[in-house]
């Protein structure tokens, strides 16, 4: 995976992609999440992970309410920005 330069040059696109996937979450599956803000936190290239197919790109968003962290959303995509997996931790 030669994604280092591509991710660096397109980080805003990756954050927007994660925002789109987050907005399309099945709210019934995850419960009603009460948040005020979504903060773009990090983008990582995973080369080894115990339960996520690698290599892949991990995009992390932080959910906050009243300036207090209430959870994280993780989106995993391949180098072509195709969905691999997602996790919401609250």
Number of C-alpha atoms within 10 A of each C-alpha: 11 9 15 12 9 10 17 11 10 10 15 12 12 21 20 13 17 23 19 11 15 19 10 9 12 10 11 8 7 12 8 9 12 10 16 12 15 17 14 18 13 13 19 13 20 14 12 11 10 6 6 15 15 17 18 24 25 21 24 24 22 20 24 17 13 9 10 11 15 16 16 17 21 19 23 26 22 18 17 9 13 10 15 15 13 18 13 16 11 12
